[in-house]
Amino acid sequence: MNKIDKYLIEGCGRCPLGGSPDCKVHTWTTELELLRMIVLDCGLIEELKWGVPCYTFQKKNVLIVSAFKDYCSVSFFKGALLNDANGILVKPGKNSQAARLIKFTSIEEIKKAEADLKTCIYEAIEVEKAGLKVNFKKNPEPLPEELEKRFEEDPVLKTAFEALTPGRQRGYILYFSAPKQAKTRESRIEKNVGKILNGEGLNDKYSRRKK
């Protein structure tokens, strides 16, 4: 069993719901398997990074396939550079600059969008071949340095954070920024990674079904 097969069976294991029936991966297993087949058909290399399937071209990250609470998705690292002629890409959040998602909630949606999805994948490969980069603007909501660093190390976390409502984002930013010591700020961030990945705010509790 390879790492991606294990992911589809057990989930990413990055939040308290991982490995349980409530894991988001289990909600979208069939859809994730189909997305995986489509992406591999485009010639990308499959790896497991940040706990999710990541697809690369010449060792450069092109896209990830992942599960969220309300949908599964294909997320392009440099989606902002794609032409997206049919307008199927969306920003994870209002202030997202580079990443773009295609959201799916059924097998039928994936099959209907397969041609457009493949077009985006081939465009993303061409972006990497050309060595294009996204020009980032200063974030309108100042982030603590420790959170910016964490996002650089973990783009899945960044995408999940950007998908939160503005109010939830601000709540985390204020909470993470408050301590004077870097160690405390880092600790606060680490303790809340699971909640962010689960699409929840600082004061929300994990929604777990009773067994």
N, CA and C of each residue as an Amber inpcrd file, in Angstrom:
protein
   633
   0.8490000  -1.1970000   0.0000000   0.0000000   0.0000000   0.0000000
   0.8870000   1.2500000   0.0000000   0.6890000   2.1420000  -0.9940000
   1.4850000   3.3660000  -0.9930000   0.8600000   4.4300000  -0.1020000
   1.5310000   5.5610000   0.0200000   1.0950000   6.5950000   0.9600000
  -0.2560000   7.2080000   0.5770000  -0.5300000   7.3390000  -0.7150000
  -1.7930000   7.9370000  -1.1430000  -2.9520000   6.9870000  -0.8790000
  -2.7270000   5.6940000  -1.1190000  -3.7610000   4.7040000  -0.8050000
  -4.0810000   4.7410000   0.6920000  -3.0410000   4.8680000   1.4990000
  -3.2260000   4.9330000   2.9490000  -4.0030000   6.1900000   3.3380000
  -3.7020000   7.3050000   2.6610000  -4.4240000   8.5600000   2.9050000
  -5.9100000   8.3770000   2.6330000  -6.2400000   7.7230000   1.5300000
  -7.6420000   7.5380000   1.1600000  -8.3740000   6.6230000   2.1300000
  -7.6380000   5.7240000   2.7690000  -8.2480000   4.8020000   3.7220000
  -8.3200000   5.3910000   5.1250000  -7.2360000   6.0440000   5.5400000
  -7.1420000   6.5130000   6.9290000  -7.3460000   8.0170000   7.0970000
  -7.2210000   8.7900000   6.0170000  -7.2950000  10.2460000   6.1370000
  -5.9120000  10.8260000   6.3740000  -5.8560000  12.1570000   6.4890000
  -4.5450000  12.7970000   6.6060000  -3.9990000  12.7450000   8.0250000
  -4.8680000  12.5780000   9.0300000  -4.4030000  12.4650000  10.4090000
  -3.8680000  13.7490000  10.9930000  -4.2300000  14.8910000  10.4030000
  -3.6630000  16.1590000  10.8680000  -4.5720000  16.8900000  11.8550000
  -5.7720000  16.4390000  12.0210000  -6.6450000  17.0340000  13.0350000
  -7.2300000  15.9060000  13.8680000  -7.8690000  16.1990000  15.0000000
  -8.3880000  15.1420000  15.8740000  -9.3910000  14.2040000  15.2100000
  -9.9450000  14.5980000  14.0590000 -10.9030000  13.7360000  13.3700000
 -10.2100000  12.7120000  12.4780000  -8.9060000  12.8720000  12.2540000
  -8.1640000  11.9610000  11.3980000  -8.1900000  10.5390000  11.9280000
  -8.4120000   9.5780000  11.0410000  -8.4590000   8.1880000  11.4440000
  -9.7920000   7.7580000  12.0140000 -10.7400000   8.6900000  12.1150000
 -12.0730000   8.3680000  12.6300000 -13.0840000   8.4120000  11.4850000
 -14.3010000   7.9020000  11.7000000 -15.3290000   7.9550000  10.6510000
 -15.6940000   9.3760000  10.2590000 -15.3650000  10.3420000  11.1160000
 -15.7230000  11.7340000  10.8460000 -14.6890000  12.4740000   9.9960000
 -13.5840000  11.8260000   9.6810000 -12.5420000  12.4720000   8.8770000
 -13.1120000  12.9350000   7.5400000 -12.7600000  14.1290000   7.1210000
 -13.2860000  14.7120000   5.8800000 -12.9550000  13.8570000   4.6600000
 -11.8210000  13.1880000   4.6950000 -11.4240000  12.3530000   3.5590000
 -12.4700000  11.2750000   3.2850000 -13.0620000  10.7270000   4.3500000
 -14.0370000   9.6540000   4.1880000 -15.3400000  10.1500000   3.5600000
 -15.6000000  11.4380000   3.6670000 -16.8070000  11.9990000   3.0510000
 -16.6910000  12.0260000   1.5310000 -15.4390000  12.1630000   1.0560000
 -15.2240000  12.3900000  -0.3790000 -14.3200000  11.3460000  -1.0240000
 -14.2330000  10.1530000  -0.4480000 -13.2950000   9.1530000  -0.9440000
 -13.4590000   8.8490000  -2.4350000 -14.6830000   8.6140000  -2.8700000
 -14.9240000   8.2800000  -4.2800000 -14.5220000   9.4270000  -5.1910000
 -14.8600000  10.6380000  -4.7840000 -14.5030000  11.8100000  -5.5850000
 -12.9910000  12.0120000  -5.6280000 -12.3260000  11.8210000  -4.5030000
 -10.8750000  11.9780000  -4.4480000 -10.1690000  10.9500000  -5.3280000
 -10.6840000   9.7370000  -5.3460000 -10.0890000   8.6940000  -6.1870000
 -10.2040000   9.0520000  -7.6660000 -11.3470000   9.6120000  -8.0710000
 -11.5310000  10.0030000  -9.4700000 -10.6180000  11.1770000  -9.8180000
 -10.5170000  12.1550000  -8.9360000  -9.6230000  13.2980000  -9.1750000
  -8.1820000  12.8260000  -9.2980000  -7.8160000  11.8790000  -8.4670000
  -6.4620000  11.3210000  -8.5180000  -6.1810000  10.7160000  -9.8930000
  -7.1180000   9.9660000 -10.4360000  -6.9510000   9.3270000 -11.7440000
  -6.8060000  10.3730000 -12.8520000  -7.6260000  11.4250000 -12.7670000
  -7.5810000  12.4710000 -13.7850000  -6.2300000  13.1900000 -13.7680000
  -5.7670000  13.5180000 -12.5780000  -4.4950000  14.2320000 -12.4440000
  -3.3340000  13.3760000 -12.9350000  -3.3140000  12.1120000 -12.5490000
  -2.2370000  11.2240000 -12.9830000  -2.2490000  11.0330000 -14.4920000
  -3.4270000  11.0920000 -15.0820000  -3.5520000  10.9450000 -16.5320000
  -2.8800000  12.1000000 -17.2750000  -2.6340000  13.2000000 -16.5610000
  -1.9860000  14.3650000 -17.1650000  -0.4680000  14.3040000 -17.0450000
   0.0480000  13.2310000 -16.4280000   1.4820000  13.0120000 -16.4060000
   2.2340000  13.5880000 -15.2270000   1.5290000  14.0300000 -14.1820000
   2.2060000  14.5730000 -13.0060000   2.6890000  13.4520000 -12.0880000
   3.6670000  13.7760000 -11.2680000   4.2120000  12.8130000 -10.3020000
   3.4620000  12.9530000  -8.9850000   3.0850000  11.8250000  -8.4130000
   2.2920000  11.8100000  -7.1820000   3.1750000  11.6280000  -5.9540000
   2.9620000  12.4910000  -4.9670000   3.6690000  12.4020000  -3.6970000
   2.6970000  12.7100000  -2.5640000   3.0940000  12.3950000  -1.3440000
   2.3070000  12.7940000  -0.1800000   3.0750000  13.9070000   0.5300000
   2.5090000  15.1010000   0.5630000   3.1330000  16.2350000   1.2380000
   2.0910000  16.9120000   2.1170000   2.5150000  17.3330000   3.3070000
   1.6150000  18.0060000   4.2400000   0.3750000  17.1590000   4.5400000
   0.5330000  15.8430000   4.4160000  -0.5590000  14.9320000   4.7300000
  -1.5860000  14.7520000   3.6320000  -1.3820000  15.3340000   2.4490000
  -2.3470000  15.2200000   1.3570000  -1.6380000  14.8760000   0.0450000
  -2.3720000  14.3590000  -0.9430000  -1.7670000  14.0660000  -2.2430000
  -1.3110000  15.3470000  -2.9340000  -0.0420000  15.3840000  -3.2960000
   0.5340000  16.5460000  -3.9780000   1.1080000  16.0640000  -5.3090000
   0.9160000  16.8550000  -6.3540000   1.3420000  16.4440000  -7.6880000
   2.3490000  17.4470000  -8.2340000   3.4540000  16.9010000  -8.7230000
   4.5830000  17.7460000  -9.1050000   5.0040000  17.5400000 -10.5600000
   5.7100000  18.5460000 -11.0750000   6.3170000  18.4740000 -12.4010000
   7.7590000  18.9080000 -12.2610000   8.6820000  17.9940000 -12.5840000
  10.1120000  18.2540000 -12.4350000  10.4320000  18.7870000 -11.0280000
   9.8690000  18.1060000 -10.0410000  10.0760000  18.3740000  -8.6160000
   9.4870000  19.7150000  -8.1440000   8.6530000  20.3380000  -8.9660000
   7.9870000  21.5870000  -8.5780000   6.5170000  21.3110000  -8.2890000
   6.0210000  21.8240000  -7.1590000   4.6320000  21.5890000  -6.7720000
   3.6790000  22.2730000  -7.7500000   2.7390000  21.5080000  -8.2820000
   1.7700000  22.0490000  -9.2320000   0.3820000  22.1640000  -8.5950000
  -0.0560000  21.0920000  -7.9230000  -1.4010000  21.1140000  -7.3500000
  -1.5120000  20.0890000  -6.2270000  -2.5370000  20.2410000  -5.4290000
  -2.8690000  19.2550000  -4.4070000  -4.3400000  18.8790000  -4.5450000
  -4.6420000  17.6570000  -4.1750000  -6.0200000  17.1750000  -4.1300000
  -6.3490000  16.9750000  -2.6560000  -7.4130000  17.5990000  -2.1960000
  -7.6940000  17.5230000  -0.7590000  -9.1770000  17.5820000  -0.4540000
  -9.5030000  17.2750000   0.7980000 -10.8800000  17.2300000   1.2600000
 -11.1230000  18.3150000   2.3130000 -12.2390000  19.0130000   2.1620000
 -12.6890000  19.9700000   3.1540000 -14.0430000  19.5110000   3.6840000
 -14.5790000  20.2510000   4.6210000 -15.8340000  19.8350000   5.2340000
 -16.9720000  19.7650000   4.2170000 -17.0910000  20.7830000   3.3630000
 -18.2330000  20.8880000   2.4540000 -17.9290000  20.5210000   1.0120000
 -16.6920000  20.2010000   0.7180000 -16.3310000  19.8680000  -0.6620000
 -14.9380000  19.2470000  -0.7030000 -14.6130000  18.6330000  -1.8320000
 -13.2320000  18.2270000  -2.0920000 -12.7380000  19.1300000  -3.2090000
 -11.4280000  19.1810000  -3.4200000 -10.9440000  20.1600000  -4.3850000
  -9.6180000  19.7810000  -5.0170000  -9.3570000  20.4570000  -6.1330000
  -8.0400000  20.4890000  -6.7330000  -7.5590000  21.9170000  -6.5510000
  -6.4090000  22.0780000  -5.9140000  -5.8880000  23.4090000  -5.6140000
  -4.5570000  23.6210000  -6.3360000  -4.5050000  24.6570000  -7.1670000
  -3.2960000  24.9660000  -7.9250000  -2.4430000  25.9810000  -7.1630000
  -1.1820000  25.6660000  -6.9810000  -0.2790000  26.5440000  -6.2390000
  -0.1660000  27.9210000  -6.8990000  -0.1200000  27.9500000  -8.2300000
  -0.0060000  29.2110000  -8.9700000  -1.2470000  29.4370000  -9.8400000
  -2.3940000  29.1230000  -9.2720000  -3.6490000  29.2270000 -10.0170000
  -3.9460000  30.6160000 -10.5530000  -3.4200000  31.6350000  -9.8690000
  -3.6630000  33.0120000 -10.3020000  -3.0420000  33.2900000 -11.6670000
  -2.0850000  32.4560000 -12.0840000  -1.4000000  32.6560000 -13.3610000
  -2.0680000  31.9060000 -14.5130000  -3.0990000  31.1240000 -14.2160000
  -3.7630000  30.3400000 -15.2520000  -4.8090000  31.1830000 -15.9800000
  -5.0230000  30.8850000 -17.2520000  -6.0060000  31.6360000 -18.0390000
  -7.4260000  31.3830000 -17.5620000  -7.7290000  30.1090000 -17.2150000
  -9.0520000  29.7440000 -16.7090000 -10.1550000  30.3260000 -17.6000000
 -10.1250000  29.9820000 -18.8750000 -11.0490000  30.5340000 -19.8670000
 -12.5210000  30.3130000 -19.5110000 -12.8140000  29.2020000 -18.8400000
 -14.2110000  28.8890000 -18.5160000 -14.6030000  29.2610000 -17.0830000
 -13.7000000  29.9440000 -16.3800000 -14.0270000  30.4760000 -15.0620000
 -14.3810000  29.4500000 -14.0070000 -13.6390000  28.3440000 -13.9570000
 -13.9600000  27.3140000 -12.9690000 -13.1190000  27.4300000 -11.6980000
 -12.1060000  28.2990000 -11.7160000 -11.2420000  28.4660000 -10.5440000
 -11.7880000  29.5310000  -9.6060000 -11.6340000  29.3060000  -8.3130000
 -12.0630000  30.2820000  -7.3160000 -10.9400000  30.5140000  -6.3150000
 -10.9620000  31.6560000  -5.6650000 -10.0040000  31.9380000  -4.5980000
 -10.4240000  31.1750000  -3.3450000  -9.4600000  30.6120000  -2.5930000
  -9.8130000  30.0030000  -1.3040000 -10.4440000  31.0230000  -0.3640000
  -9.9600000  32.2540000  -0.4320000 -10.4860000  33.3430000   0.3910000
 -10.2950000  34.6690000  -0.3270000 -10.9280000  35.7010000   0.1800000
 -10.8970000  37.0130000  -0.4630000  -9.4860000  37.5220000  -0.7130000
  -8.5800000  37.2680000   0.2240000  -7.2300000  37.8060000   0.1170000
  -6.2120000  36.8250000  -0.4740000  -6.6820000  35.7010000  -1.0030000
  -5.7640000  34.7340000  -1.6160000  -5.1040000  35.3500000  -2.8470000
  -3.8060000  35.1840000  -2.9560000  -3.0840000  35.7900000  -4.0690000
  -2.6080000  34.7820000  -5.1100000  -2.1430000  33.6290000  -4.6960000
  -1.5860000  32.6680000  -5.6470000  -2.5000000  31.4710000  -5.8920000
  -2.9470000  30.8330000  -4.8370000  -3.7210000  29.6010000  -4.9600000
  -5.1080000  29.8330000  -5.5470000  -5.5640000  28.8530000  -6.3130000
  -6.9240000  28.8450000  -6.8380000  -7.4520000  27.4200000  -6.7470000
  -8.7340000  27.2810000  -6.4330000  -9.3540000  25.9750000  -6.2490000
 -10.4010000  25.7000000  -7.3250000 -10.6160000  24.4070000  -7.5570000
 -11.8140000  23.9520000  -8.2470000 -12.5240000  23.0630000  -7.2380000
 -13.7320000  23.4390000  -6.8480000 -14.4630000  22.7110000  -5.8130000
 -15.4370000  21.7130000  -6.4350000 -15.5460000  20.5600000  -5.7750000
 -16.4600000  19.5190000  -6.2450000 -17.2480000  18.9360000  -5.0720000
 -18.5040000  18.5990000  -5.3370000 -19.3300000  17.9730000  -4.2970000
 -19.9850000  16.6770000  -4.7850000 -19.6030000  16.2230000  -5.9930000
 -20.1540000  14.9700000  -6.5110000 -19.3150000  14.4400000  -7.6600000
 -19.4740000  13.1540000  -7.9300000 -18.8030000  12.5180000  -9.0590000
 -19.2690000  13.1620000 -10.3640000 -20.5580000  13.4680000 -10.4280000
 -21.1270000  14.0590000 -11.6430000 -20.4620000  15.3900000 -11.9700000
 -20.2260000  16.2110000 -10.9600000 -19.5700000  17.5000000 -11.1810000
 -18.1580000  17.3110000 -11.7290000 -17.4640000  16.3310000 -11.2070000
 -16.0890000  16.0780000 -11.6580000 -16.0820000  15.6320000 -13.1130000
 -16.9640000  14.6980000 -13.4520000 -17.0220000  14.2010000 -14.8270000
 -17.3710000  15.3230000 -15.8000000 -18.2880000  16.1860000 -15.3980000
 -18.7090000  17.2960000 -16.2510000 -17.5640000  18.2900000 -16.4770000
 -16.7230000  18.4580000 -15.4500000 -15.6420000  19.4490000 -15.5220000
 -14.2980000  18.8480000 -15.9290000 -14.2640000  17.5460000 -16.2490000
 -12.9870000  16.8740000 -16.4940000 -12.1490000  17.5550000 -17.5710000
 -12.7620000  17.9070000 -18.6930000 -12.0080000  18.5330000 -19.7890000
 -11.4160000  19.8660000 -19.3500000 -12.2200000  20.6920000 -18.6560000
 -11.7320000  21.9900000 -18.1810000 -10.6530000  21.8180000 -17.1240000
 -10.8250000  20.8030000 -16.2720000  -9.8290000  20.5300000 -15.2360000
  -8.4950000  20.1550000 -15.8770000  -8.5260000  19.3060000 -16.8710000
  -7.2940000  18.8910000 -17.5430000  -6.6350000  20.0820000 -18.2500000
  -7.4450000  20.9650000 -18.8080000  -6.8980000  22.1650000 -19.4490000
  -6.1180000  22.9920000 -18.4320000  -6.6920000  23.1390000 -17.2390000
  -6.0180000  23.8950000 -16.1800000  -4.7240000  23.2080000 -15.7530000
  -4.7550000  21.8870000 -15.6680000  -3.5600000  21.1420000 -15.2650000
  -2.4440000  21.3300000 -16.2880000  -2.7900000  21.2050000 -17.5670000
  -1.7670000  21.3880000 -18.6090000  -1.2440000  22.8270000 -18.6180000
  -2.1140000  23.8010000 -18.3470000  -1.6690000  25.1970000 -18.2470000
  -0.7030000  25.3600000 -17.0850000  -1.0240000  24.7060000 -15.9620000
  -0.1770000  24.8030000 -14.7680000   1.2050000  24.1950000 -15.0340000
   1.2380000  23.1370000 -15.8310000   2.5210000  22.5330000 -16.2000000
   3.3340000  23.5120000 -17.0460000   2.6610000  24.1910000 -17.9770000
   3.3380000  25.1710000 -18.8250000   3.8750000  26.3430000 -17.9990000
   3.1400000  26.7280000 -16.9560000   3.5970000  27.7940000 -16.0530000
   4.9250000  27.3990000 -15.4130000   5.0270000  26.1370000 -14.9990000
   6.2670000  25.6620000 -14.3820000   7.3920000  25.5680000 -15.4100000
   7.0610000  25.1150000 -16.6070000   8.0810000  25.0380000 -17.6600000
   8.6700000  26.4190000 -17.9550000   7.8050000  27.4390000 -17.8930000
   8.2390000  28.8060000 -18.1960000   8.8880000  29.4910000 -16.9970000
   8.8180000  28.8510000 -15.8310000   9.4180000  29.4300000 -14.6270000
   8.7030000  30.6720000 -14.1230000   7.3950000  30.7790000 -14.3730000
   6.6390000  31.9620000 -13.9630000   6.4250000  31.9750000 -12.4480000
   6.3680000  33.1700000 -11.8890000   6.1560000  33.3370000 -10.4490000
   5.0320000  34.3340000 -10.1860000   4.3770000  34.1760000  -9.0590000
   3.3080000  35.0910000  -8.6490000   3.9240000  36.2800000  -7.9280000
   3.5080000  37.4800000  -8.3020000   3.9580000  38.6950000  -7.6060000
   3.0200000  38.9590000  -6.4320000   3.5440000  38.7810000  -5.2430000
   2.7130000  38.9210000  -4.0510000   2.6400000  40.3720000  -3.5800000
   1.4320000  40.7700000  -3.1700000   1.2270000  42.0870000  -2.5710000
   1.1770000  41.9250000  -1.0550000   1.4060000  42.9920000  -0.3510000
   1.3830000  42.9490000   1.1090000  -0.0080000  42.5630000   1.5950000
  -0.0520000  41.6380000   2.5460000  -1.3300000  41.1830000   3.0840000
  -2.0440000  42.3310000   3.7920000  -3.3260000  42.5670000   3.4640000
  -4.0630000  43.6670000   4.0950000  -4.2570000  43.4940000   5.5990000
  -4.2470000  42.2510000   6.0480000  -4.3510000  41.9670000   7.4850000
  -2.9960000  41.4520000   7.9360000  -2.2020000  42.2670000   8.6300000
  -0.8410000  41.8580000   9.0160000  -0.8270000  40.5330000   9.7740000
   0.0150000  39.6280000   9.3300000   0.1360000  38.3240000   9.9620000
   1.3780000  38.2890000  10.8300000   1.3090000  37.6000000  11.9620000
   2.5410000  37.4480000  12.7600000   3.5740000  36.6760000  11.9500000
   4.8090000  37.0050000  12.1540000   5.8930000  36.3880000  11.3890000
   5.8620000  34.8660000  11.4710000   5.5270000  34.3510000  12.6450000
   5.5100000  32.9030000  12.8490000   4.4340000  32.2310000  11.9890000
   3.3080000  32.9250000  11.8040000   2.2320000  32.3650000  10.9830000
   2.6110000  32.4020000   9.5040000   3.2490000  33.4640000   9.0750000
   3.7110000  33.5490000   7.6870000   4.7000000  32.4300000   7.3800000
   5.6050000  32.1890000   8.3210000   6.5900000  31.1240000   8.1450000
   5.9010000  29.7640000   8.0700000   4.8980000  29.5690000   8.9250000
   4.1540000  28.2920000   8.9420000   3.4440000  28.0830000   7.6150000
   2.8970000  29.1600000   7.0560000   2.2170000  29.0630000   5.7660000
   3.1900000  28.6950000   4.6500000   4.4080000  29.2230000   4.7200000
   5.4210000  28.8930000   3.7160000   5.7780000  27.4090000   3.7650000
   5.7790000  26.8650000   4.9710000   6.1230000  25.4570000   5.1640000
   4.9510000  24.5310000   4.8630000   3.7390000  25.0680000   4.9490000
   2.5410000  24.2290000   4.8470000   1.4500000  24.9340000   4.0380000
   1.4920000  24.8460000   2.7040000   0.4930000  25.5250000   1.8720000
  -0.9240000  25.0090000   2.0630000  -1.0680000  23.7710000   2.5330000
  -2.3970000  23.2360000   2.8080000  -3.0350000  24.0200000   3.9520000
  -2.2520000  24.2910000   4.9770000  -2.7380000  25.0850000   6.0990000
  -3.0960000  26.4930000   5.6340000  -2.2760000  27.0680000   4.7750000
  -2.5380000  28.4090000   4.2620000  -3.8590000  28.4540000   3.5070000
  -4.0880000  27.4560000   2.6540000  -5.3300000  27.4010000   1.8890000
  -6.5310000  27.2620000   2.8060000  -6.4000000  26.4190000   3.8310000
  -7.4940000  26.2290000   4.7810000  -7.7720000  27.5200000   5.5480000
  -6.7090000  28.2360000   5.9160000  -6.8690000  29.4970000   6.6400000
  -7.5740000  30.5290000   5.7640000  -7.1600000  30.6000000   4.5150000
  -7.7510000  31.5790000   3.6060000  -9.2110000  31.2700000   3.2970000
  -9.5990000  30.0010000   3.4820000 -10.9890000  29.6040000   3.2360000
 -11.9080000  29.9500000   4.4110000 -11.3250000  30.3200000   5.5540000
 -12.1270000  30.7160000   6.7160000 -12.8110000  32.0560000   6.4570000
 -13.8600000  32.3230000   7.1990000 -14.5140000  33.6280000   7.0900000
 -13.5540000  34.7070000   7.5830000 -13.6850000  35.9440000   7.1020000
 -12.8090000  37.0280000   7.5530000 -12.7890000  37.1830000   9.0710000
 -13.9490000  36.9850000   9.6960000 -14.0180000  37.1080000  11.1510000
 -13.1920000  36.0520000  11.8640000 -13.2460000  34.8150000  11.3700000
 -12.4590000  33.7400000  11.9700000 -10.9720000  33.9670000  11.7440000
 -10.6210000  34.4250000  10.5440000  -9.2150000  34.7320000  10.2720000
  -8.6940000  35.7860000  11.2440000  -9.4580000  36.8380000  11.3980000
  -9.0310000  37.9420000  12.2720000  -8.9050000  37.4640000  13.7150000
  -9.8280000  36.6030000  14.1450000  -9.7670000  36.0770000  15.5020000
  -8.4660000  35.3250000  15.7520000  -8.0730000  34.4990000  14.8050000
  -6.8100000  33.7660000  14.9250000  -5.6140000  34.7120000  14.8990000
  -5.6320000  35.6700000  13.9770000  -4.4970000  36.5920000  13.8480000
  -4.2780000  37.3620000  15.1440000  -5.3480000  37.8650000  15.7280000
  -5.2390000  38.6140000  16.9850000  -4.7220000  37.7090000  18.1110000
  -5.2350000  36.4810000  18.1540000  -4.8350000  35.5350000  19.2020000
  -3.3770000  35.1210000  19.0480000  -2.9570000  34.8510000  17.8170000
  -1.5780000  34.4370000  17.5760000  -0.5920000  35.5800000  17.7850000
  -1.0230000  36.8010000  17.5180000  -0.1260000  37.9520000  17.5950000
   0.0690000  38.4690000  19.0130000  -0.8440000  38.1360000  19.9210000
  -0.8640000  38.7350000  21.2470000   0.3880000  38.4920000  22.1120000
   0.8980000  37.2460000  22.2000000   2.0440000  37.0020000  23.0900000
   3.2960000  37.7650000  22.6550000   4.1020000  38.1540000  23.6110000
   5.3440000  38.8770000  23.3130000   6.4490000  37.9260000  22.8600000
   6.4240000  36.6940000  23.3690000   7.4760000  35.7390000  23.0440000
   7.1300000  34.9120000  21.8070000   8.1160000  34.7350000  20.9310000
   7.9170000  33.9800000  19.6970000   7.5010000  32.5370000  19.9860000
   8.0920000  31.9440000  21.0260000   7.7730000  30.5530000  21.3630000
   6.2950000  30.3850000  21.6820000   5.7430000  31.3490000  22.3920000
   4.3280000  31.2760000  22.7580000   3.4540000  31.4460000  21.5210000
   3.8540000  32.3480000  20.6290000   3.0900000  32.5380000  19.3860000
   3.1130000  31.2550000  18.5570000   4.3000000  30.6420000  18.4640000
   4.4260000  29.3930000  17.7060000   3.5740000  28.2880000  18.3210000
   3.5530000  28.2220000  19.6370000   2.7770000  27.2090000  20.3470000
   1.2820000  27.3810000  20.0820000   0.8330000  28.6230000  20.1240000
  -0.5880000  28.8840000  19.8640000  -0.9820000  28.4640000  18.4520000
  -0.1120000  28.7520000  17.4960000  -0.3860000  28.3770000  16.1110000
  -0.4740000  26.8630000  15.9830000   0.5160000  26.1740000  16.5430000
   0.5780000  24.7210000  16.4160000  -0.6460000  24.0540000  17.0400000
  -1.0890000  24.5640000  18.1720000  -2.2310000  23.9670000  18.8680000
  -3.5370000  24.1390000  18.1050000  -3.5670000  25.0920000  17.1770000
  -4.8150000  25.3700000  16.4600000  -4.7950000  24.9380000  14.9900000
  -3.7190000  24.2640000  14.5830000  -3.6220000  23.7920000  13.1930000
  -4.8120000  22.9000000  12.8400000  -5.1320000  21.9640000  13.7160000
  -6.2290000  21.0350000  13.4460000  -7.5590000  21.7400000  13.2390000
  -7.8440000  22.7440000  14.0560000  -9.1060000  23.4720000  13.9460000
  -9.1740000  24.2430000  12.6340000  -8.0570000  24.8440000  12.2520000
  -8.0260000  25.5780000  10.9830000  -8.2650000  24.6220000   9.8250000
  -7.5900000  23.4820000   9.8360000  -7.7710000  22.4950000   8.7690000
  -9.1950000  21.9650000   8.7280000  -9.8600000  21.9960000   9.8720000
 -11.2330000  21.5180000   9.9440000 -12.2450000  22.6130000   9.6290000
 -11.7490000  23.8150000   9.2670000 -12.6380000  24.9100000   8.8730000
 -13.3320000  25.5850000  10.0280000 -12.7490000  25.5080000  11.2220000
 -13.3990000  26.0490000  12.4130000 -12.6620000  27.2500000  12.9730000
 -13.4040000  28.0930000  13.6640000 -12.8490000  29.2840000  14.2740000
 -12.2030000  28.9870000  15.6140000 -11.5740000  30.0040000  16.1720000
 -10.8180000  29.8600000  17.4190000 -11.6640000  29.3050000  18.5520000
 -12.9070000  29.7540000  18.6600000 -13.7580000  29.3590000  19.7800000
 -14.7500000  28.2570000  19.4350000 -14.6270000  27.7060000  18.2290000
 -15.4950000  26.5950000  17.8420000 -14.9740000  25.3030000  18.4390000
 -15.8690000  24.3420000  18.6020000 -15.4820000  23.0170000  19.0690000
 -15.5850000  22.0540000  17.8950000 -14.7420000  21.0140000  17.9150000
 -14.7910000  20.0250000  16.8410000 -16.1750000  19.3920000  16.7920000
 -16.7170000  19.3330000  15.5800000 -18.0250000  18.6950000  15.4090000
 -17.7960000  17.2180000  15.1550000 -18.0470000  16.4170000  16.1450000
 -17.8210000  14.9640000  16.0500000 -19.1260000  14.2420000  16.3340000
 -19.4840000  13.3120000  15.4460000 -20.7080000  12.5720000  15.6640000
 -20.5490000  11.6470000  16.8720000 -21.6280000  11.4600000  17.5970000
 -21.5960000  10.5290000  18.7340000 -21.5660000   9.0980000  18.2260000
 -20.7300000   8.2910000  18.8450000 -20.6030000   6.9060000  18.4100000
 -21.4180000   5.9740000  19.3030000
